[in-house]
Amino acid sequence: MVGELDGKRIIITGASRGVGYETTVRFLREGARVLGSARDAARLSAAERDFTALGSGEFASVVCDLERPGEEARITQAANQRWGAVDILVNNAAVMLSNDDSHGFLQEAPEVLERTMAINLIAPMRLIRAVVPLLERSSDPRIINVSSGAGTFAVMDSQGLASYRLSKWALNGLTMLLASQLRGRILVNALDPGWVKTDMGGPNAPGSPVESAEGALALAREPGRVTGKLWKNGEQIEY
């Protein structure tokens, strides 16, 4: 049976756990060819065994720490060598370094904002810049930036998760700007995966990363030419 992503060449960062892991599983089941990255080599190797055991799609891994400038070249070189082009880039890797919901900027450690922005905003931008030439070799190129409901305008007056919240709001802005600049060339959209049970979301989250993966699949196969929007569960939502 041919899957809905059969043969699609897809990069997924942060593929070894959480939303990235489940999205990789879902895409592979739809016949995708996935290049997954993570910085924990042991964890990525364990995930790769799971992915291979699915018996569908094709998975390859790249160990890299995207917080470090230049590491994105590991991904682009691997994708170029394997495929020579990329159809979809999923910027999923992210951190929440202060998860106390009562903490604002003044209560967070001084380095939290800098590291959060480096990983959640600057690293995706560096990878996008590096992957665009490969995306432009695709007939239907797409960028999916995994954002968060915590980064929407409606909750910008909330006190907690300050650095994380700001980084995702900035990622939403980056999505809108790039969508405009790449209009007619590459679709660029953001995905709200919901509050789900992961290492980041915690055990009390109401949702599952399996549900997030369904949202990612819906956006990956969205038949329209909509760009620059925020999506959740296959529907557009407000930034």
Helices and strands as residue ranges (DSSP letters): E 9-13, H 18-29, E 33-38, H 41-53, E 58-63, H 72-82, E 88-91, H 110-117, I 118-122, H 123-135, E 142-146, G 149-151, G 153-155, H 162-181, E 187-191, H 209-220, E 230-232, E 235-237
